[in-house]
Amino acid sequence: MKPGTRLKSAACDTEVMVIRSADGTIECGGAPMGEAKPADAAPLSADFSAGTLMGKRYVDSDGKYELLCVKPGKGSLAVDGVALVVKDAKPLPASD
C-alpha cells in the first residue's frame, strides 16, 4: 500500500489516509479496511470501539505504520489485531 491511499472502515464511518505502511492488514473496529466502503457493514468489535479523532495521526510502536484520520468514527485503528496509538506532537523549540 502506497502513501496517499485512502482507506474506509467496513464497521463505521472512519476514513484514513496512509502516510507510512508495511506488510500487514490495517483494521478499524476489528474489520479490515479497504479503498471502497462495502455494501454491508461489518459488526463493530467491542475491543476496538474507542473511536478515532479527525486530524490525528495514529502510529504503531515500531514506527512502521502511520495513518492520518480524515473522517472520524466509532471504531479504533489496529494492524493485524494490535491497536494503534495517537502520535504525540513534537514540542516546538524554545525561543529566547
N, C-alpha and C positions, 0 to 999 in steps of 0.2 A: 504494500500500500504506500502510495507516494504522498509527500506533504501537500496540503491543499485539498485533499479529498474530504468531502462532506459525508458524514455518516448519520443515519437516522435510527433511532431506537425502535425496536419491534414491540416494546412493552409500555412506552409512554411517549411524551412529546419531545423528549430530549434530542437535540441535534448537536453534533460536534464537528470541528474541523481538525484534521490530523496535522500536527506540527512536526512530530517525530514518531516513527514507529519501527517495530522489528517484526519478526515472525511470531504470530500469536493471534488469538481471537479477541477482539475488542467487544465488550459486552456492556449492556446497560439494563438495569433491572433484572439481571440474571439471564437475559436473552442476547444472542449475538446481534450486533449492529450491522446494517447494510446501507448501500448507497440509495436504495429505494425503500419506501415505507411499505411493509407487507399489508395485504388486504385485511387479514385477520390479526388482531393484536394478540401478542403473547402475554401470558399471565405475569404479573409483577411479583418477583420473588421478595419475600419478607426480609431476607438477608441483604438485599440490595435495593432498599427503598428509602434511602436517606435523602435523595433528591440531588439535583445539580443546580448550580448558580450561573446565570448568564455572565459572560465576560471573564470567568475564572478559568485558569489553566489547571489541568489535572495531570499528575505525573505518577510514575511508579517509583519504587525505592532504588532501582538500578539506573534510572535515567534513560531507559531505552524508549519509553513512550511519553509523549506529551500531547494532550488534547485540549483544544480551546472550545468551551461551551458557547455556542451561538444561539441556542434556544433552550431554556430551562425545562425541566420535567421532574417527575416524581421518582424516577429510578436513579440509582447511583452507578458510577462507572467502574469497570473492572477489566482486567486482562487475564484470560484463562482462569477465572474464578478468584483472582487476587485483586482486592479493592485498590483503586487509585485514590490519591490524596490531593488536596488543593495545594498548588505550588505557592510557596512563600514569596512575597515581594522582596526584591533586592533593596537594601537600605541605600538611600542616597548619600553621597559623600558630604561630609560636613563642610560648610563654607565659613571660613573665619574672616 
